[in-house]
Structures are given as structure tokens and as C-alpha cells.
């Protein structure tokens, strides 16, 4: 075990001892270390390169049913004691939470997931990230019609340690790398909408050539768009479009805290057919190489695989410890934290749609008339409590038996849950959109309007 890992464990043990001796009923410490190197490009030029190292610990204390939080990025005894006392002061000034039943109880046995750490990735420097960006720009700009609006390459190494006074104690380390870019194409005075492409991995480096080629190809295919007549089309959402739509509609509805708050349209519908039988959704915190794969969640509860929708039937929801207890259900290992300076909340690990059996290319080749949509604008304005959405499809293409033609001004709207009952195709290919693993999904009879 590294010196940094030992220091994180020392800190969480120290905090637990000192908080209890000062009168806390319970205490939890979440300590992290990270090293990130990154290079950025703007408007066809290398812009900046940086290395950031971050170290800190978040502290939650409970005094009876009152909970307080504080954090510090200094590990000397004086700073740690000060953070403990601040958390206790916050707890004393906080109203009692009648639903509070404590932090998770341990000890737990953790499964060590596969493909989450690479020494090669951990040892990467800013020089590596800069070389990625130089290679990216060289490939993308070979076609004079392309402008690289933005690009980034990053490598991250992190260690997380957690412990509480109820016996939870764990440590995990991982790596991640990502490459992404935003491009537009310009020809004869017309500039396409922005096209985005990215790759995220845990232990393998992304192929710069593949990422750039996909982005450039999409941008060039978005040139010379036509207007289409408003009517009903079959619609195919690519993984990027699904990610936007699901993030603001489907995923909030599958969170247990939203169910209990009455903010999910799926409340009370477990066991019902809520989508097409073609659709199966799981959350899996242990899938090998997943961007959100780890031994434990933000409270130290072991990660697991949770079935949410199976062949269209609603099976359940995700929970952290607090909201699981309120629902009289166990935590599903879905407490997430953005950093040591935030408290845990309910969130997904690796959100996965089970792939189908047919390839997207073979399906496109038989489509009589369909709209293929790569991305959606306006999905963030969707209503997660009802599933209502109204979005612009951009970039998008009309498909006729394998032939694609760019379109402009196409919009779709409606209720996501009604649309999910009209699924007529799920591809066997899947694409990682950070921690979402999504296929191409086809929907029958979608009304398309034009601007």
C-alpha cells in the first residue's frame, strides 16, 4: 500500500476517534487524493496544459438525529480537529431529522472490480496529454472544412478511503483517461451545428484517430442539410441523444429519493409494464472497466448490480442508506459524491441498457423512412416528474434504405414513458457515454415538427 493510502487511512481513523471522544454519536470520514493532468485546445490551437493534485477529507458527524458536515484539505492535527468541531457545531444547530437512523453499519466485505487501475495511466504526465492534443489537431485539420472548437485530453489517478464509527472501513484506487472534442464543418458559407465525440476508459488509452475520425465524419455528413416535411417518422436515437434524454427524464424517475418525495412518475408502479419488452435497464457498480466502477459507494456500502427495468417491467429503484431506510429497503450502493467537499446523495454508477441482437447498420439499410438523431438540444428543460420533453434534433439525418441526408429544423416532443412503449429496435452495439452504456434505440411513429 502506498504512503498516500496509509495517510488517508490514518486520517479517517484519527477523525473517528477524536469525534467520538468529543461527544459525537457517530462519525464518518471520506478522504481522497487525486492527480489529474490535462491539455486543452480552443479554435484549432493548443490552449493550456495543467497538472492538479488534490487532497482532502469530508467529515459527517451525528449527534442524536442531528447531522453536520465539514471538510478540510489539510491533514495536520489542528486542521482536522477544527474540521471535526465545525461539523459538530453544524450538527448542534441543525433541526433533528426524525428519519435519521445512522450511518451504514459494517464491516463489509468488498469485491475488487476488474480493469479499474493501470500504473501506466497513473504515471501519465502533461506531456502525454499535450501530445494527444497535437495528434488530435493534426488529424482533424487535414480537412480544411473542419474547425476544432474545443478539445481535451486528461489522465487521472485517485485514491479513496472511507471509514465510520459503525465499523465501515475501506480503501480503493483507480485510474481514468478521456479524450473529447467539439467540431464544426464549414462549406460554401454554411456552418454545421457543433458535433461532439468522446472516449472514456479506465485502463486503456483512447484511440485518438478513432475519436477524431468519428467526429469529423459526423460533421461532414451534417453539411448541406434539407428541410423535411412535418409528419410521423420512425426515429432512431444514437447513444449521445439517448444520454441527453435519459439523464433528464428516465434516470431521475429511477432514483429512490425522488420516488419517496413524490417526484417520480414511476411511484407505486413496481411490477408493472412501463416500457416496451425490448428494454432492460440495470445499474452496475462492479462492471469491469466501468467509469463509475469501484469497490464501494460514497458511504462505504459495497457496489452491486441492480435491475431497474427488465423486459419492460419495473423492478425497483436505486437507493443510498438514508433513502433506502426511508423506503424500508437496503441501500443499493448508490451514494455518490462529487468530491470530499460534498455530502453523499443518490446517484447512478454505470447506467446500462442491455443491447439487442441486430446491428445498427443492418437496421438502417432496411428503414423506409426514419430520422436518425445524434444529439438533442433542450433536453435539460425536460420535466423529470412527468417525463415530458421538447427537443431539437441536431445533428440529424433522414434515412432511406441506408442513404443518409442531413436535415435541419427537426423537433420532437412528447412523453418519454409513452415513447419507450413504442421501441421497435435496440442495436447490438453499445457506446460508452462516460458512465452510461447505451445502444442505438428505434422508436415507431414519432411525430416530427419542423422550425
JOMO-V185249 format. One record per residue. N is the residue number from 1. PSI is psi in degrees with one decimal (none if undefined). D_LAST is the distance of its C-alpha to the last C-alpha in whole Angstrom. Layout:
N PSI D_LAST
N PSI D_LAST
This chain:
1 139.1 60
2 163.1 59
3 -36.7 60
4 -44.3 56
5 -43.3 56
6 -37.1 60
7 -39.7 59
8 -43.0 56
9 -39.3 58
10 -42.2 61
11 -44.4 58
12 -35.0 57
13 -40.5 61
14 -45.3 62
15 -43.0 59
16 -45.6 60
17 -47.7 64
18 -35.5 63
19 -42.2 61
20 -40.9 63
21 -19.2 66
22 6.1 64
23 4.5 64
24 140.8 60
25 -42.4 60
26 159.2 58
27 148.9 56
28 138.2 53
29 134.8 53
30 105.4 50
31 139.4 51
32 153.8 49
33 138.8 49
34 147.1 46
35 122.3 46
36 132.8 43
37 141.4 43
38 146.3 39
39 141.7 38
40 151.2 35
41 144.9 33
42 133.7 31
43 54.6 29
44 7.8 32
45 143.7 35
46 130.4 37
47 -61.2 37
48 160.6 39
49 142.8 41
50 156.1 43
51 128.2 45
52 129.4 45
53 134.1 47
54 139.2 47
55 134.4 50
56 172.7 50
57 134.9 51
58 139.3 49
59 124.8 52
60 131.9 51
61 146.8 54
62 131.2 55
63 101.1 58
64 -122.7 58
65 21.3 55
66 131.1 53
67 134.0 51
68 157.1 51
69 144.4 49
70 171.1 50
71 162.9 50
72 152.4 51
73 19.8 51
74 136.5 55
75 12.2 57
76 157.3 61
77 -41.9 62
78 -43.5 62
79 -39.3 58
80 -43.5 58
81 -41.3 60
82 -41.5 58
83 -38.8 55
84 -47.1 57
85 -35.4 58
86 -42.8 55
87 -39.3 53
88 -37.3 56
89 -42.6 56
90 -43.1 52
91 -44.1 53
92 -29.9 56
93 3.2 54
94 137.4 51
95 150.7 51
96 142.2 53
97 106.2 50
98 -16.0 52
99 -5.8 50
100 128.4 51
101 16.2 53
102 170.6 54
103 165.7 52
104 147.6 52
105 131.5 56
106 -163.0 57
107 156.3 58
108 154.5 56
109 123.9 56
110 141.0 53
111 130.9 52
112 111.3 52
113 159.7 48
114 150.7 48
115 49.4 46
116 -7.3 45
117 134.2 48
118 122.3 49
119 -33.8 51
120 -42.9 50
121 -41.0 46
122 -30.4 48
123 2.1 50
124 149.9 47
125 174.8 47
126 -29.2 45
127 -40.6 46
128 -43.4 45
129 -40.3 41
130 -42.6 41
131 -36.2 42
132 -47.2 39
133 -40.6 37
134 -42.8 39
135 -42.5 39
136 -48.4 35
137 -39.5 34
138 -43.2 37
139 -47.0 35
140 -39.0 31
141 6.4 32
142 -28.2 34
143 115.5 31
144 -12.6 30
145 -9.8 26
146 136.8 26
147 128.1 26
148 103.1 27
149 -41.6 26
150 144.8 28
151 151.5 30
152 144.4 33
153 134.1 36
154 153.2 38
155 132.2 41
156 138.6 43
157 134.0 46
158 150.9 47
159 136.6 49
160 132.0 49
161 141.3 52
162 146.9 52
163 150.5 55
164 170.9 56
165 0.7 59
166 11.9 59
167 -1.2 59
168 132.4 56
169 121.1 56
170 158.7 54
171 144.5 53
172 152.2 51
173 154.7 49
174 166.9 46
175 161.4 44
176 148.8 41
177 147.9 39
178 149.2 36
179 131.9 34
180 155.8 30
181 155.5 28
182 125.6 24
183 157.6 24
184 156.8 21
185 143.1 22
186 130.8 22
187 130.5 22
188 39.2 22
189 -3.5 21
190 131.1 18
191 129.9 18
192 162.4 16
193 161.8 15
194 139.3 18
195 133.3 20
196 144.5 23
197 141.9 26
198 165.4 29
199 135.4 32
200 135.2 35
201 161.6 38
202 -42.7 41
203 -10.5 44
204 144.3 43
205 144.6 41
206 149.1 38
207 108.3 38
208 -43.7 36
209 -44.1 36
210 -43.8 34
211 -47.5 31
212 -42.7 31
213 -40.3 30
214 -42.4 28
215 -47.2 26
216 -42.8 26
217 -44.4 25
218 -42.7 22
219 -43.8 21
220 -34.5 22
221 -15.3 21
222 -1.9 17
223 158.0 18
224 53.7 17
225 154.7 13
226 160.1 12
227 141.3 9
228 159.1 10
229 143.1 10
230 126.6 9
231 -174.1 13
232 129.3 15
233 156.6 16
234 140.6 19
235 135.3 18
236 119.0 20
237 124.2 20
238 164.7 22
239 -37.5 24
240 -42.6 22
241 -41.4 19
242 -40.9 22
243 -45.6 24
244 -46.8 21
245 -46.7 20
246 -36.4 24
247 -33.9 25
248 1.2 23
249 -65.1 24
250 -46.9 27
251 -44.5 29
252 -33.6 29
253 -20.4 30
254 7.8 33
255 128.5 35
256 -32.4 38
257 -37.7 38
258 -33.5 34
259 -48.3 36
260 -34.2 39
261 -6.2 37
262 24.2 35
263 16.1 32
264 132.3 31
265 -5.3 30
266 3.3 33
267 129.5 36
268 12.8 38
269 13.7 37
270 134.8 39
271 -8.4 40
272 156.1 37
273 109.9 35
274 -13.3 32
275 179.9 30
276 150.1 30
277 -12.6 34
278 -16.0 32
279 126.5 31
280 129.9 34
281 130.9 34
282 156.8 36
283 124.4 37
284 107.9 40
285 0.6 42
286 3.4 44
287 131.7 42
288 129.7 44
289 5.3 42
290 143.9 39
291 -23.2 38
292 19.8 39
293 134.5 42
294 170.8 45
295 -41.0 48
296 165.9 47
297 -166.8 45
298 -0.3 45
299 1.3 48
300 6.5 50
301 135.8 49
302 137.2 49
303 157.6 46
304 177.9 45
305 129.8 43
306 122.0 41
307 128.6 40
308 -53.0 37
309 125.2 35
310 115.8 37
311 41.2 36
312 -10.8 34
313 129.4 36
314 119.7 36
315 -28.0 39
316 -166.1 39
317 169.8 38
318 147.6 39
319 152.0 41
320 -170.3 43
321 -47.5 47
322 -51.6 46
323 -27.5 43
324 -43.3 45
325 -36.6 48
326 -29.9 46
327 1.5 45
328 40.2 48
329 156.1 47
330 156.0 48
331 141.0 46
332 11.4 44
333 35.9 44
334 38.3 41
335 126.3 42
336 150.3 40
337 140.0 40
338 -28.1 38
339 175.6 42
340 -20.1 45
341 14.9 44
342 152.4 42
343 157.2 43
344 150.5 42
345 170.9 39
346 130.7 38
347 163.6 36
348 154.5 35
349 -102.7 37
350 105.7 36
351 118.5 33
352 129.7 33
353 126.3 32
354 129.1 34
355 162.4 33
356 -153.7 33
357 -12.9 36
358 145.2 33
359 152.0 32
360 -36.9 28
361 -42.5 29
362 -34.5 31
363 -44.5 28
364 -35.7 25
365 -20.4 28
366 -3.1 28
367 125.2 24
368 -42.9 23
369 112.1 20
370 159.4 18
371 118.1 15
372 121.1 17
373 123.9 16
374 -38.6 18
375 158.7 17
376 133.3 15
377 133.8 14
378 3.2 14
379 -27.7 17
380 -16.7 20
381 5.3 18
382 160.1 19
383 103.9 22
384 -20.9 25
385 -20.9 27
386 -24.8 25
387 5.4 23
388 140.6 20
389 157.1 16
390 117.4 13
391 157.4 12
392 132.4 9
393 107.2 11
394 124.4 12
395 157.3 14
396 158.9 14
397 141.4 15
398 135.2 16
399 127.4 19
400 101.8 22
401 53.4 25
402 -14.5 25
403 132.2 23
404 137.3 20
405 126.3 18
406 143.5 15
407 160.7 11
408 154.9 8
409 17.7 5
410 137.3 7
411 146.6 7
412 150.9 11
413 166.7 13
414 -154.9 16
415 124.6 20
416 -34.0 21
417 -32.6 25
418 -37.4 24
419 -38.5 22
420 -17.0 25
421 -8.3 27
422 21.5 25
423 130.6 26
424 2.2 27
425 136.5 27
426 126.3 29
427 158.4 30
428 -20.7 33
429 143.4 32
430 155.4 31
431 139.2 30
432 120.3 31
433 85.7 29
434 -111.8 32
435 12.4 33
436 131.7 31
437 107.5 32
438 143.9 29
439 -174.1 28
440 133.3 25
441 132.0 24
442 142.3 23
443 135.2 21
444 140.7 22
445 58.1 19
446 129.3 16
447 123.6 13
448 128.4 10
449 161.2 7
450 148.9 4
451 none 0
